[in-house]
Amino acid sequence: MQKVNFFKSIHLKVVLIYILLILIAIQIIGIYFARELETKMIDNFETSIQDRINLVEVNVREEFLRNRDENDLTVEQSLRSVLSGLDSEDIIEVQVIDNRYRIRASSSNQSIVGQRSANELAQEAIMAGTPYQQVYDYEGNRIWVLVQPFSAFSNQGEVIGALLVKADIEEQVYEQMSQINSILAGATAVALLITAVLGVLIARTISLPISDMRRQAQTMAKGNFSRKVKIYGDDEIGQLAKAFNNLTNRLQESQQSTESERRKLASVLSNMTDGVLSTDRRGRINLINNTALTLLNVPRETVLGRPVTEVLQLEEEYSFEDLIHMKEALNLDFSTADDSTVLRTSFSVIQKETGFVNGLIAVLHDNTEQERIDVERREFVANVSHELRTPLTTMRSYLEALAEGAWEDKEIAPMFLNVTQTETERMIRLVNDLLQLSKMDAEESDLNKEVVEFNRFFNRIIDRFEMSKSQNVLFKRKLPDKAYFVEIDTDKLTQVIDNIISNALKYSPEGGTIRFDVSLRNDELLVRIADQGMGIPKENVERIFERFYRVDRARSRAMGGTGLGLAIAKEMIKFHGGDIWAESREGKGTSIFFTLPIESEDGGEWE
């Protein structure tokens, strides 16, 4: 690097700045001098007054203590004579006050002689036997007040009076100091003006290139590397400007490379179906893509900077060091009361070439649907196996008995064959229901819809059950007088209503009532079928439409149900554009509701 000439160097500029600082220091010394001078002048003023008052005090004490006859002057007259000799420009007034606070003489105001003094400073001085002084403002002028008590024997014995002196300190001290301060202020102003001119000229040579580099740094911070710093000379700042421009070029190249990699990484992360997050070496999250935010259901602002174990809710089971050595993926359950979420999480360590761990990458895969399918598959296989095993076991037992010779018994054989036939029909119903649900799941179930008047359709189904029922159960209907038309597949909706009424009859007690209600709600027909059976516990009501679900498995199986009736009903109603649900009170009965869209016009004839 080229050596900088001394006359162009920043050292010379610093020397000049120090010269200006010394000039300013001189001004500070001048201010200090003015303050000290003011203090000294005040001390001299007070000392001058004090010396004269001491002489007056001696004469006043003598007049107070002198024995007088009838031809002598009174004390007041004598004191007036003593005070009349105290003629000075700086003393405004002198009062003589006795120990009863009565004014015995005044050098300028005779009208107050004989009156009680209201001056608090004088009263305090006489009571304490100690001199007091203060400065107060009177009509824009500062007055110095001195109260000096005196005793019968110099400074010993009882206080017999006090001298109150009022002196004009404004003219004698402060006006002179104002003149001196004016002179100092003028000199300071001239010095500051010269310092400012020189400072601007000299500082400009330093501040201008530095300001230029500052603007360049701000421009670089915004991502613009095209601007260059102007080089004003070959001094140290000029050399710094050249280095700054070289740094700008290097940063521009690095920024372009980094930006290209960043865009690639951002594109990859934003288009990934899996969530990705990374941490620093302390395990705090510093990068997360939108998919991960959606899976974790958290805003970006609350995640960045937090420990990964806390965000993934693993702080109680694993530490960050445990995750670094984690070889297998973890299934994390983020399920809530309203939503089920299972994330399969894999961890990968970020390491430098030296082997130093620089962070961790976690990949989140939404495994919710797969987990749900696996659970449903296991439950389905278990339920189907259980439902088929029961009739098959029964059939095998009876067939074995028949094979062992029971077929020769004319009374037992028909009964065994009847049981076998019943269980076979039960398995056929189960398989048919499963096939029907399978078609619905695959959306292969076609609806042969036609427009019908619902009240007539509903009454026909109720009549059929009412005529064929074997138990003592009362049917009550509450149907609207107005005719409402719906577009339905009559066979499939008949199957739905048959399943619901069959369940109501199974669980209705002898002498119970089943109610059938139809009403209008939001351009839909609302159908209600209610029984007075045992009811369903509150926690189980939402699950009765699940496949193979039974509240009381033993009783339901004994009544011949497959556990698929309400599941089929739910799918059928959904295919018709309606909804189905249940309400129940344990021990009071159960109500099944479903809705169907209403046709605005009759649109056809009901057959």
Residue pairs with C-beta under 8 A, 6 or more apart in sequence:
1 239
2 234
2 239
4 234
4 235
4 236
4 239
5 234
5 235
6 12
8 233
8 234
8 235
9 235
9 236
10 206
10 235
10 236
10 237
13 202
13 205
13 206
16 198
16 202
17 199
17 202
17 203
20 195
20 198
20 199
20 202
23 191
23 194
23 195
24 191
24 195
26 191
27 187
27 188
27 191
27 192
30 184
30 187
30 188
31 184
34 177
34 180
34 181
34 184
37 177
37 180
38 173
38 177
41 172
41 173
41 176
41 177
42 169
42 173
45 90
45 144
45 167
45 169
45 172
45 173
46 133
46 144
46 146
48 90
49 90
49 91
49 144
49 146
49 165
49 167
50 146
52 86
52 88
52 91
53 94
53 146
53 148
53 163
53 165
56 82
56 83
56 86
56 94
56 163
57 148
57 150
57 163
59 82
60 79
60 82
60 96
60 150
60 161
60 163
61 150
61 152
61 160
63 75
63 78
63 79
63 82
64 75
64 98
64 152
64 160
64 161
65 152
65 160
66 72
66 78
68 74
68 75
73 81
75 104
76 104
76 105
76 113
76 114
79 96
79 104
79 105
80 105
80 110
82 105
83 94
83 96
83 105
83 106
83 107
84 107
86 94
86 107
89 168
89 171
90 167
90 168
90 169
90 171
90 172
91 107
91 165
91 166
91 167
91 168
92 108
92 143
92 166
92 167
92 168
93 106
93 107
93 108
93 109
93 164
93 165
93 166
94 106
94 107
94 163
94 164
94 165
94 166
95 103
95 105
95 106
95 107
95 112
95 117
95 122
95 163
95 164
95 165
96 103
96 104
96 105
96 106
96 161
96 162
96 163
96 164
97 103
97 104
97 117
97 119
97 122
97 126
97 161
97 162
97 163
97 164
98 104
98 160
98 161
99 126
99 158
99 159
99 160
99 161
100 116
101 116
101 117
101 122
101 123
101 126
102 114
102 115
102 116
102 117
103 112
103 113
103 114
103 115
103 116
103 117
104 113
104 114
104 161
105 113
106 112
106 113
117 123
117 164
119 147
119 164
121 132
121 134
121 145
121 147
121 164
122 147
122 162
122 164
124 132
124 147
125 131
125 132
125 147
125 148
125 149
125 162
126 147
126 149
126 159
126 161
126 162
129 149
129 151
129 159
130 149
131 146
131 147
131 148
131 149
132 146
132 147
133 144
133 145
133 146
133 147
134 144
134 145
135 142
135 143
135 144
135 145
135 169
136 142
136 143
136 145
137 143
141 168
141 170
141 171
142 169
142 170
142 174
143 166
143 167
143 168
143 169
143 170
144 166
144 167
144 168
144 169
145 164
145 165
145 166
145 167
146 163
146 164
146 165
146 167
147 162
147 163
147 164
147 165
148 162
148 163
148 165
149 159
149 161
149 162
150 159
150 160
150 161
150 162
150 163
151 157
151 158
151 159
151 160
152 158
152 160
205 232
206 237
208 232
209 229
209 230
209 231
209 232
209 237
209 238
209 240
209 241
210 237
212 229
212 230
212 241
213 229
213 240
213 241
213 244
216 227
216 228
216 229
216 244
216 248
219 227
220 248
220 251
223 255
225 248
225 249
225 251
225 252
225 255
226 252
227 248
228 245
228 248
229 241
229 244
229 245
229 248
230 241
231 238
231 241
231 242
231 245
232 238
232 241
269 276
269 289
270 289
270 290
272 289
272 291
273 291
274 291
274 363
274 364
274 365
274 366
275 288
275 289
275 291
275 292
275 293
275 294
275 295
275 296
275 343
275 363
275 364
275 365
275 366
276 287
276 288
276 289
276 291
276 292
276 361
276 362
276 363
276 364
277 285
277 287
277 288
277 289
277 292
277 303
277 308
277 311
277 361
277 362
277 364
278 285
278 286
278 287
278 288
278 350
278 359
278 360
278 361
278 362
279 285
279 286
279 308
279 320
279 359
279 360
279 361
279 362
280 286
280 358
280 359
281 356
281 357
281 358
281 359
282 320
283 307
283 308
283 309
283 320
283 323
283 360
284 305
284 306
284 307
284 308
285 303
285 304
285 305
285 306
285 307
285 308
285 311
286 304
286 305
286 359
288 300
288 303
288 304
291 364
292 364
293 299
293 300
293 303
295 334
295 341
295 343
295 364
295 366
296 303
296 311
296 312
296 334
296 364
297 334
297 341
298 311
303 311
307 315
307 320
308 314
308 320
308 323
308 360
308 362
309 315
309 318
309 319
309 320
309 323
312 332
312 345
312 362
313 332
313 334
314 323
314 330
314 332
318 326
320 360
323 347
323 360
323 362
324 347
324 349
324 357
324 360
326 347
329 344
329 345
329 346
329 347
330 344
330 345
331 342
331 343
331 344
331 345
331 367
331 371
332 342
332 343
332 344
332 345
332 364
333 341
333 342
334 341
334 342
334 343
335 341
335 342
340 368
340 372
341 366
341 368
342 366
342 367
342 368
342 371
343 364
343 365
343 366
343 367
343 368
344 364
344 365
344 367
345 362
345 363
345 364
345 365
346 362
346 363
346 365
347 360
347 361
347 362
347 363
348 360
348 361
348 362
348 363
349 357
349 359
349 360
349 361
350 357
350 358
350 359
350 360
350 361
351 357
351 358
352 358
379 548
380 547
380 548
383 547
383 548
383 563
384 430
384 434
384 548
387 430
387 548
387 562
387 563
388 427
388 430
390 557
391 423
391 424
391 426
391 427
392 423
392 427
394 419
394 420
394 423
395 419
395 420
395 423
395 424
398 416
398 417
398 419
398 420
399 420
401 412
401 416
402 413
402 416
402 417
406 412
406 413
406 416
407 413
407 416
426 560
426 562
429 562
430 562
430 564
433 562
433 564
433 565
433 568
434 564
436 445
436 568
437 547
437 564
437 567
437 568
437 571
439 445
440 568
440 571
440 572
440 575
445 575
447 489
447 492
447 575
447 576
448 489
448 491
449 487
449 488
449 489
450 487
450 488
450 489
450 490
450 604
450 607
451 485
451 486
451 487
451 599
451 602
451 603
451 604
451 606
452 485
452 486
452 487
452 488
452 490
452 606
452 607
453 483
453 484
453 485
453 602
453 606
454 484
454 485
454 486
454 518
454 525
454 596
455 479
455 480
455 483
455 484
455 518
456 606
457 488
457 490
457 493
457 606
458 479
458 497
458 516
458 518
458 527
459 477
459 479
461 494
461 497
461 498
461 501
462 475
462 477
462 501
462 516
465 475
465 501
465 505
466 475
469 505
471 505
471 508
471 510
472 510
472 511
473 505
473 508
473 510
473 511
473 512
473 513
473 514
474 511
474 512
474 513
474 514
475 513
475 514
475 516
476 513
476 514
476 515
476 516
477 515
477 516
477 517
478 515
478 516
478 517
478 518
479 516
479 517
479 518
480 518
480 519
480 520
483 602
484 518
484 520
484 525
484 598
485 598
485 599
485 601
485 602
485 603
485 606
486 525
486 596
486 597
486 598
486 599
487 597
487 599
487 603
488 576
488 596
489 575
489 576
492 572
492 575
493 572
493 576
495 568
495 569
495 572
496 568
496 569
496 572
496 573
496 594
497 529
499 565
499 566
499 568
499 569
500 529
500 566
500 569
500 592
501 514
501 529
502 565
503 531
503 561
503 565
503 566
503 592
504 514
504 529
504 530
504 531
504 533
504 590
504 592
505 514
505 531
506 533
506 559
506 561
507 531
507 533
507 534
507 590
508 514
508 531
508 532
508 533
509 532
509 533
512 531
512 532
512 533
513 531
513 532
514 529
514 530
514 531
514 532
515 528
515 529
515 530
516 527
516 528
516 529
517 526
517 527
517 528
517 530
518 525
518 526
518 527
518 528
519 525
519 526
519 528
520 526
520 598
521 595
523 597
523 598
524 578
524 595
524 596
524 597
524 598
525 595
525 596
525 597
525 598
526 593
526 594
526 595
527 593
527 594
527 595
527 596
528 591
528 592
528 593
529 591
529 592
530 589
530 590
530 591
530 592
531 589
531 590
531 591
532 588
532 589
533 589
533 590
534 586
534 587
535 584
535 585
535 586
535 587
535 588
535 589
535 590
536 544
536 551
536 582
536 584
536 586
536 590
537 551
537 586
538 584
538 586
540 551
541 582
541 583
541 584
543 549
544 551
544 566
544 582
545 566
545 567
545 569
545 570
545 580
545 582
546 567
547 563
547 564
547 567
548 562
548 563
548 564
548 567
549 563
550 556
550 557
550 561
550 563
556 563
566 592
569 580
569 594
570 580
573 579
573 580
573 594
573 595
573 596
574 580
576 596
576 597
577 596
577 597
578 594
578 595
578 596
578 597
579 594
579 595
580 592
580 593
580 594
580 595
581 592
581 593
581 594
582 590
582 591
582 592
582 593
583 590
583 591
583 593
584 590
584 591
